[in-house]
Amino acid sequence: MTQELIIDIATAKRSAETAEIMRRYNNVFQRHDPSALDELVADDCMIENTTPAPDGARRAGKAACVELWSAIATAPGTRFDIEETFVAGDRATIRWRFWMSDGSSLRGVNLMRVANGRIVEAMGYVKG
């Protein structure tokens, strides 16, 4: 029996590009340095935030998205632990744990989409 291996070079290349963008995006929160956001976020970016429940607030446009992520990245006494980043083509899933300044934490995921080398969509979900 012959086993066939199919490699889609275009999808692999797109996945590698998305993975690099997600690495740089995650570094914003790991380093508490939002300076890279301007070049990572598309003009038409859209965020559905984790709060308020049940649907989360919607942010539209580069300025609104950069403002929100900058505030999260620089919040005093907080940190993100990136548990896993999974990339497939132009989409990524980031599983994370966010530690607040009082020592409590939330676990959640972000569903991300990239187009033309920039983040165009992010939807955040938390457990509980």
C-alpha positions as protocol buffer text, in pm:
chain_id: "A"
residue {
  index: 1
  type: MET
  ca { x: 0 y: 0 z: 0 }
}
residue {
  index: 2
  type: THR
  ca { x: 131 y: 343 z: -95 }
}
residue {
  index: 3
  type: GLN
  ca { x: 96 y: 632 z: 146 }
}
residue {
  index: 4
  type: GLU
  ca { x: 45 y: 973 z: -11 }
}
residue {
  index: 5
  type: LEU
  ca { x: 186 y: 1286 z: 151 }
}
residue {
  index: 6
  type: ILE
  ca { x: 43 y: 1615 z: 35 }
}
residue {
  index: 7
  type: ILE
  ca { x: 211 y: 1939 z: 133 }
}
residue {
  index: 8
  type: ASP
  ca { x: 32 y: 2260 z: 56 }
}
residue {
  index: 9
  type: ILE
  ca { x: 319 y: 2509 z: 29 }
}
residue {
  index: 10
  type: ALA
  ca { x: 89 y: 2815 z: 14 }
}
residue {
  index: 11
  type: THR
  ca { x: -89 y: 2719 z: 337 }
}
residue {
  index: 12
  type: ALA
  ca { x: 240 y: 2633 z: 508 }
}
residue {
  index: 13
  type: LYS
  ca { x: 383 y: 2974 z: 412 }
}
residue {
  index: 14
  type: ARG
  ca { x: 68 y: 3154 z: 533 }
}
residue {
  index: 15
  type: SER
  ca { x: 84 y: 2959 z: 862 }
}
residue {
  index: 16
  type: ALA
  ca { x: 449 y: 3057 z: 912 }
}
residue {
  index: 17
  type: GLU
  ca { x: 365 y: 3425 z: 852 }
}
residue {
  index: 18
  type: THR
  ca { x: 70 y: 3409 z: 1092 }
}
residue {
  index: 19
  type: ALA
  ca { x: 284 y: 3234 z: 1355 }
}
residue {
  index: 20
  type: GLU
  ca { x: 543 y: 3512 z: 1335 }
}
residue {
  index: 21
  type: ILE
  ca { x: 275 y: 3780 z: 1377 }
}
residue {
  index: 22
  type: MET
  ca { x: 132 y: 3592 z: 1678 }
}
residue {
  index: 23
  type: ARG
  ca { x: 481 y: 3561 z: 1831 }
}
residue {
  index: 24
  type: ARG
  ca { x: 527 y: 3937 z: 1804 }
}
residue {
  index: 25
  type: TYR
  ca { x: 172 y: 3999 z: 1933 }
}
residue {
  index: 26
  type: ASN
  ca { x: 226 y: 3772 z: 2235 }
}
residue {
  index: 27
  type: ASN
  ca { x: 556 y: 3951 z: 2307 }
}
residue {
  index: 28
  type: VAL
  ca { x: 361 y: 4277 z: 2352 }
}
residue {
  index: 29
  type: PHE
  ca { x: 196 y: 4125 z: 2660 }
}
residue {
  index: 30
  type: GLN
  ca { x: 497 y: 3925 z: 2779 }
}
residue {
  index: 31
  type: ARG
  ca { x: 721 y: 4233 z: 2773 }
}
residue {
  index: 32
  type: HIS
  ca { x: 453 y: 4487 z: 2871 }
}
residue {
  index: 33
  type: ASP
  ca { x: 557 y: 4685 z: 2563 }
}
residue {
  index: 34
  type: PRO
  ca { x: 279 y: 4782 z: 2319 }
}
residue {
  index: 35
  type: SER
  ca { x: 513 y: 4962 z: 2076 }
}
residue {
  index: 36
  type: ALA
  ca { x: 485 y: 4683 z: 1813 }
}
residue {
  index: 37
  type: LEU
  ca { x: 104 y: 4703 z: 1797 }
}
residue {
  index: 38
  type: ASP
  ca { x: 95 y: 4984 z: 1543 }
}
residue {
  index: 39
  type: GLU
  ca { x: 261 y: 4767 z: 1279 }
}
residue {
  index: 40
  type: LEU
  ca { x: 74 y: 4448 z: 1378 }
}
residue {
  index: 41
  type: VAL
  ca { x: -283 y: 4580 z: 1370 }
}
residue {
  index: 42
  type: ALA
  ca { x: -481 y: 4644 z: 1050 }
}
residue {
  index: 43
  type: ASP
  ca { x: -676 y: 4966 z: 996 }
}
residue {
  index: 44
  type: ASP
  ca { x: -1002 y: 4766 z: 989 }
}
residue {
  index: 45
  type: CYS
  ca { x: -922 y: 4545 z: 1290 }
}
residue {
  index: 46
  type: MET
  ca { x: -1215 y: 4430 z: 1502 }
}
residue {
  index: 47
  type: ILE
  ca { x: -1206 y: 4297 z: 1859 }
}
residue {
  index: 48
  type: GLU
  ca { x: -1482 y: 4125 z: 2053 }
}
residue {
  index: 49
  type: ASN
  ca { x: -1354 y: 4156 z: 2408 }
}
residue {
  index: 50
  type: THR
  ca { x: -1404 y: 3905 z: 2690 }
}
residue {
  index: 51
  type: THR
  ca { x: -1624 y: 4146 z: 2888 }
}
residue {
  index: 52
  type: PRO
  ca { x: -1896 y: 4234 z: 2959 }
}
residue {
  index: 53
  type: ALA
  ca { x: -2069 y: 3899 z: 2953 }
}
residue {
  index: 54
  type: PRO
  ca { x: -2224 y: 3742 z: 2760 }
}
residue {
  index: 55
  type: ASP
  ca { x: -2110 y: 3895 z: 2429 }
}
residue {
  index: 56
  type: GLY
  ca { x: -1821 y: 4125 z: 2516 }
}
residue {
  index: 57
  type: ALA
  ca { x: -1764 y: 4480 z: 2401 }
}
residue {
  index: 58
  type: ARG
  ca { x: -1683 y: 4532 z: 2036 }
}
residue {
  index: 59
  type: ARG
  ca { x: -1393 y: 4756 z: 1930 }
}
residue {
  index: 60
  type: ALA
  ca { x: -1359 y: 4853 z: 1566 }
}
residue {
  index: 61
  type: GLY
  ca { x: -1068 y: 5023 z: 1393 }
}
residue {
  index: 62
  type: LYS
  ca { x: -696 y: 5028 z: 1450 }
}
residue {
  index: 63
  type: ALA
  ca { x: -696 y: 5310 z: 1707 }
}
residue {
  index: 64
  type: ALA
  ca { x: -959 y: 5141 z: 1927 }
}
residue {
  index: 65
  type: CYS
  ca { x: -786 y: 4802 z: 1910 }
}
residue {
  index: 66
  type: VAL
  ca { x: -438 y: 4942 z: 1982 }
}
residue {
  index: 67
  type: GLU
  ca { x: -581 y: 5145 z: 2272 }
}
residue {
  index: 68
  type: LEU
  ca { x: -742 y: 4840 z: 2435 }
}
residue {
  index: 69
  type: TRP
  ca { x: -443 y: 4609 z: 2389 }
}
residue {
  index: 70
  type: SER
  ca { x: -201 y: 4879 z: 2507 }
}
residue {
  index: 71
  type: ALA
  ca { x: -401 y: 4924 z: 2827 }
}
residue {
  index: 72
  type: ILE
  ca { x: -405 y: 4549 z: 2892 }
}
residue {
  index: 73
  type: ALA
  ca { x: -33 y: 4510 z: 2815 }
}
residue {
  index: 74
  type: THR
  ca { x: 71 y: 4790 z: 3051 }
}
residue {
  index: 75
  type: ALA
  ca { x: -168 y: 4728 z: 3342 }
}
residue {
  index: 76
  type: PRO
  ca { x: 44 y: 4743 z: 3659 }
}
residue {
  index: 77
  type: GLY
  ca { x: 112 y: 4417 z: 3842 }
}
residue {
  index: 78
  type: THR
  ca { x: -42 y: 4190 z: 3577 }
}
residue {
  index: 79
  type: ARG
  ca { x: 100 y: 3923 z: 3353 }
}
residue {
  index: 80
  type: PHE
  ca { x: -2 y: 3680 z: 3080 }
}
residue {
  index: 81
  type: ASP
  ca { x: 116 y: 3321 z: 3069 }
}
residue {
  index: 82
  type: ILE
  ca { x: 87 y: 3196 z: 2712 }
}
residue {
  index: 83
  type: GLU
  ca { x: -9 y: 2830 z: 2742 }
}
residue {
  index: 84
  type: GLU
  ca { x: -32 y: 2749 z: 2371 }
}
residue {
  index: 85
  type: THR
  ca { x: -53 y: 2915 z: 2033 }
}
residue {
  index: 86
  type: PHE
  ca { x: -196 y: 2707 z: 1749 }
}
residue {
  index: 87
  type: VAL
  ca { x: -176 y: 2839 z: 1392 }
}
residue {
  index: 88
  type: ALA
  ca { x: -350 y: 2716 z: 1075 }
}
residue {
  index: 89
  type: GLY
  ca { x: -321 y: 2935 z: 768 }
}
residue {
  index: 90
  type: ASP
  ca { x: -443 y: 3286 z: 848 }
}
residue {
  index: 91
  type: ARG
  ca { x: -598 y: 3184 z: 1183 }
}
residue {
  index: 92
  type: ALA
  ca { x: -453 y: 3137 z: 1529 }
}
residue {
  index: 93
  type: THR
  ca { x: -580 y: 3029 z: 1868 }
}
residue {
  index: 94
  type: ILE
  ca { x: -396 y: 3157 z: 2174 }
}
residue {
  index: 95
  type: ARG
  ca { x: -467 y: 2982 z: 2504 }
}
residue {
  index: 96
  type: TRP
  ca { x: -362 y: 3199 z: 2798 }
}
residue {
  index: 97
  type: ARG
  ca { x: -382 y: 3267 z: 3170 }
}
residue {
  index: 98
  type: PHE
  ca { x: -403 y: 3629 z: 3285 }
}
residue {
  index: 99
  type: TRP
  ca { x: -278 y: 3710 z: 3634 }
}
residue {
  index: 100
  type: MET
  ca { x: -426 y: 4021 z: 3793 }
}
residue {
  index: 101
  type: SER
  ca { x: -244 y: 4246 z: 4038 }
}
residue {
  index: 102
  type: ASP
  ca { x: -431 y: 4091 z: 4334 }
}
residue {
  index: 103
  type: GLY
  ca { x: -295 y: 3743 z: 4249 }
}
residue {
  index: 104
  type: SER
  ca { x: -618 y: 3603 z: 4106 }
}
residue {
  index: 105
  type: SER
  ca { x: -629 y: 3477 z: 3749 }
}
residue {
  index: 106
  type: LEU
  ca { x: -850 y: 3407 z: 3449 }
}
residue {
  index: 107
  type: ARG
  ca { x: -798 y: 3148 z: 3178 }
}
residue {
  index: 108
  type: GLY
  ca { x: -913 y: 3200 z: 2825 }
}
residue {
  index: 109
  type: VAL
  ca { x: -852 y: 3190 z: 2453 }
}
residue {
  index: 110
  type: ASN
  ca { x: -824 y: 3441 z: 2174 }
}
residue {
  index: 111
  type: LEU
  ca { x: -935 y: 3347 z: 1825 }
}
residue {
  index: 112
  type: MET
  ca { x: -727 y: 3556 z: 1586 }
}
residue {
  index: 113
  type: ARG
  ca { x: -731 y: 3618 z: 1211 }
}
residue {
  index: 114
  type: VAL
  ca { x: -457 y: 3775 z: 1001 }
}
residue {
  index: 115
  type: ALA
  ca { x: -481 y: 3926 z: 653 }
}
residue {
  index: 116
  type: ASN
  ca { x: -208 y: 4096 z: 452 }
}
residue {
  index: 117
  type: GLY
  ca { x: 39 y: 4062 z: 739 }
}
residue {
  index: 118
  type: ARG
  ca { x: -177 y: 4231 z: 1003 }
}
residue {
  index: 119
  type: ILE
  ca { x: -428 y: 4131 z: 1269 }
}
residue {
  index: 120
  type: VAL
  ca { x: -782 y: 4193 z: 1140 }
}
residue {
  index: 121
  type: GLU
  ca { x: -993 y: 4007 z: 1394 }
}
residue {
  index: 122
  type: ALA
  ca { x: -967 y: 3898 z: 1758 }
}
residue {
  index: 123
  type: MET
  ca { x: -1235 y: 3737 z: 1966 }
}
residue {
  index: 124
  type: GLY
  ca { x: -1164 y: 3672 z: 2335 }
}
residue {
  index: 125
  type: TYR
  ca { x: -1333 y: 3413 z: 2556 }
}
residue {
  index: 126
  type: VAL
  ca { x: -1278 y: 3331 z: 2924 }
}
residue {
  index: 127
  type: LYS
  ca { x: -1362 y: 3030 z: 3139 }
}
residue {
  index: 128
  type: GLY
  ca { x: -1628 y: 3069 z: 3402 }
}
